[in-house]
Amino acid sequence: MRKFTVYFKTPGKTVEVEKGASLMDAARKAGVFVDAPCGGKGHCGKCRVKVLSGENRYRPSHLLTQEELNQGIRLACLTEVEGDMTVELVQTDTINDIIVEDITSNFDNHSRVKRAIEVLEKSGIKIKNSFDTIRIKLNEPTLDDNISDFDRILKELGFIVKSGELSCPVEVFRKMPRIIRQAGFDVGLVLRKEQKAYEILDITAQKDKKIYGLCVDVGTTTVASCLVDLSTGRIEASASCGNLQMQYGGDVISRIIYSTEPGGLEKLQKAIVYGTVNKLIEKMVHKLGCNHEDIVCSAIAGNTTMAHLFLGIPVENIRLEPYIPVFKNFPVFKAKDVDLGINPNATVYMLPNVASYVGGDIVSGVLASGLWSSDEITLFMDLGTNGELVLGNREWMVACACSAGPAFEGGDISCGMRAAPGAIDEVRVDARTFAPAIKTIGNTKPSGICGSGLIDLIAEMFLSGIIDGKGRIKQNTRNRRIRFNRAVGCWEYLLVSGKNTSDGRDITINEIDIDNFLRAKGAVYSGIKTMLNSVGIDMGDIEKVIIAGGIGQNLDIESSVRIGLLPDIDRGKFEFIGNSSLTGAYLCIVSEEARQKAGQIADMMTYIELSADPAYMEEFVGACFLPHTDLRLFPSASAI
Amino acid sequence: MRKFTVYFKTPGKTVEVEKGASLMDAARKAGVFVDAPCGGKGHCGKCRVKVLSGENRYRPSHLLTQEELNQGIRLACLTEVEGDMTVELVQTDTINDIIVEDITSNFDNHSRVKRAIEVLEKSGIKIKNSFDTIRIKLNEPTLDDNISDFDRILKELGFIVKSGELSCPVEVFRKMPRIIRQAGFDVGLVLRKEQKAYEILDITAQKDKKIYGLCVDVGTTTVASCLVDLSTGRIEASASCGNLQMQYGGDVISRIIYSTEPGGLEKLQKAIVYGTVNKLIEKMVHKLGCNHEDIVCSAIAGNTTMAHLFLGIPVENIRLEPYIPVFKNFPVFKAKDVDLGINPNATVYMLPNVASYVGGDIVSGVLASGLWSSDEITLFMDLGTNGELVLGNREWMVACACSAGPAFEGGDISCGMRAAPGAIDEVRVDARTFAPAIKTIGNTKPSGICGSGLIDLIAEMFLSGIIDGKGRIKQNTRNRRIRFNRAVGCWEYLLVSGKNTSDGRDITINEIDIDNFLRAKGAVYSGIKTMLNSVGIDMGDIEKVIIAGGIGQNLDIESSVRIGLLPDIDRGKFEFIGNSSLTGAYLCIVSEEARQKAGQIADMMTYIELSADPAYMEEFVGACFLPHTDLRLFPSASAI
């Protein structure tokens, strides 16, 4: 097979591929991130690159205009390499940009964390982890007192050496003699206590050494993390970025499909552990000036598929009926088992899953939300790449997952993007001129629309009569913002003209986008209805709605009710709790008993498999309208 | 720095080195074994190679004759590379040859193993390990019964999932979904039980799967191993070869010195784990047709330095007063922690050390010998590269190590070699003609003399009057076997002329060799005396002498007494037990309680640091004579 070289000019990386390989393959092989929500199947149009030179064969697609083709723009997944090529990235997505937050001013989880801890304490849960640093003074050895270094430590610790009572990993032994002598026989030890057993996790010559816990929320789209000082419980660093697995697909299903390709599972694991989480750790360690060894425990929350992929465990059965994951609870293991870039013997605790589509992120969120300790009937909603719902209180919980697709994070939408700088996250539309007013994250030139922007946009388009209840655009040929897109074969609304966008492309929304979005919101609403039906209560019985997940922060309640995503109930019942998955992971780091509580929460949840519930389909059909076919459910929306 | 290529013709390996590097460096870098008992310091003359072409600078040494130099023979450690070179190995040592024994006919440890087990059982020790294979039938999942694969297994196992009760490593999870379905939901599990905790070590679709335990005796010179069927206790394969660390030095001291060079410790660890033990495992696994994963536990016995190096733990303090090892007991760890080529989660148990120079091999040997359960005052001697001694019975034990050097394994002796095919292991000398009769291991042409051959040779030379009590050769110029070696500057005895040897070189023994050997045997005998003195008993009070170690098998008791290595007591008290270190490791594999007994034995031993004992030096001086300066100690020898 002939081989050719592809040079990616923007990040400056070169890779060799076989003739006929796609530019997408080349990018993945080179470690160059090219977004591919559809998994490289030619459906989403997100993997745009600019071919500067080199022979190639392009399979045509309606997703690019003739003008774009003339400029050399191609979809990477549809371009086959037929000679040495030079390619430029044109994407504006910033997945590789790691955002290290300024904790002191910006990390508003702090107050949420405090509230979550108060809830734990009120329920009698001790805020105590199992890690400790101690300092011991050893006698210097002599010919008459010539016991081994380790025995000298044990003697001082007052342990009787019996198998099982104290363990010490080989990595600590390897540095033990050097550290002991460097410290002048006055050493620090990092200890982990579990029931009656102790483990020496590190040995140090440093005085007052700080040790940290790592919390990670592994989202399908975005990964968020923080480092916690284990003695004070203070969050000392925090960082987030896109999940590098996005180059293999935008949602869990496309990742699962990719995992079954040869080497796919390993690549997905590397993408999340090496490519994403270890980079976040690197940044935070750098910021704090500490060592990787100082991070001695971690808690990882992610949906079931993300948790499996994080560990390199096959996921194909998650997608096939009857949807069987490999694990629900995962035994605590060590960082070195998955090459997580912290102390090799640090404990890694995975938040437990409930079922294939309700994962540890939801259990973590419910832990953080306090739902489990509340008397009020509470609806917990996590609207991320998937839509997961929990309904219940301290006595019972039901949970379900809606096949919402990635619409809430901008996937499956032609101009959609995740909530990163440049994303339009608020929209108002003038009912007369159809002219929009927009706000972008970071107040930069817009690059696309994120979930909360889409909700606003669709609500405003409905309110101003641009679209009808079915999401169809009214063919108003007198307004230039309403136009027919020949390539896609449907009508679209021009939100921002290319003159004013970051990459010169128009930002639009078309009927297919709207349809995708309506199915997403319909899936969520009908999920809520199905859960209520299963326990025999009504929308009105919901006493509290907790909205978590990436979309939560900027979600406009009125817009969401107007489009029929959220139930039309007293607005005072709604509460946003941000990234509750990360907060829950934090709780598991600072409190051993909170971890046990997380396990109880997972065991307590009754999972409803919506796809196996015939009533769900009926609910879904009605919920795909704006706001719903049954307007009695939306009195305030119909009142407008 | 200029770089040159060195091509080792014999094994066919090429390596690039910097100008001025020695051929020894080149060989080590290329992974070509060149023996170097002195650690590459130009003292031992063992690293002979033949330079076929290429510029080089040679530092002259008396260890090669002019004739050899003319033939292109060089010492690798004294030859500096100054151009591209081609080199041939001329060594006859077979360190890289792995001997896989035919268990059914040849492995005479079997009967020793049986006896050792009888001793354990008589003492009420259960012969039971903690591993088990079980078979479980799982229900096939449905939409109504959609618990995870792992929960399905747990349910069938009857466990309640609580942290700490059952663990399952990530490697098992990774194959779990595939194996379960491949097996049609009828799977085998390999379980390890420790107190109340269980660990799933493997999952298999295979019916009647066999699982094995690995036993290794890590000798400084020779490494021996076997695989044990854990359900029957049968030894199913056995293999041994030289310790590849020999290229970095022949005895522990030269290895310790090498370990302090940059990267030295890592190279020594790789040499023993990758280069030696993993290759033995490979051979045995191949022979049995099993998988590496089927080996689920291991027991490793070695001297303190070997145990540290096996784990990559620094050894430099072992050599420096007050001689402090890093550990005595090592907590049980997992194979993947040191890249041992068996099931990554297999337990690795290191036999406990007593002190820096009495290690796990001795504890293992004492366990195997039954000394710990005997009423008789027993002397346990392990004569390998080091000489270790234990004196005691069921109530007390003292132990010491003699700085014997590697003489008993052929090191420090110009024509010495380890007990491998081609080694002269028996010698008789005609008292009139001084003509020798020899026997070689494998009955091949001789290549050198091993330990038992040296003992015989020196005893016979003494008996026939070739040497006097100080080991000096009587300058008998009329016998052509007695000659002056100008290069070395002393007299020597010609044992085998080059005409009859495997490499055409004369096999000789000179006064320096004899002196080295006398100091080795003197160290052992004075060690025995010092131990007896420390507990206030005499040679005559010894009721049993157990001889273990590589030298044991072929050792001639009469010769050994005659030269004053062994005490001159009733010959019926002597017993050989072969490689008792490997037998002890075997016991620890088949019996959990035997492992605890090994720990008790190590704790029970009182270590005598001979170098700190002034009386030892006095004893030593007298013991360097043939047989001793105090002939009353050797009545039978003096009677001749």
Interface residues (C-beta under 8 A of the other chain):
Chain A: P141 T142 L143 D145 N146 I147 S148 D149 F150 D151 V161 S163 G164 L166 S167 C168 P169 V170 F173 R174 M176 P177 R178 E194 Q195 L311 G312 I313 P314 E316 N317 E321 P322 Y323 I324 P325 V326 F327 K328 N329 F330 P331 V332 F333 D337 V338 N353 A355 S356 R595 Q596 G599 E609 A612
Chain B: P141 T142 L143 D145 N146 I147 S148 D149 F150 D151 V161 S163 G164 L166 S167 C168 P169 V170 F173 R174 M176 P177 R178 E194 Q195 L311 G312 I313 P314 E316 N317 E321 P322 Y323 I324 P325 V326 F327 K328 N329 F330 P331 V332 F333 D337 V338 N353 A355 S356 R595 Q596 G599 E609 A612
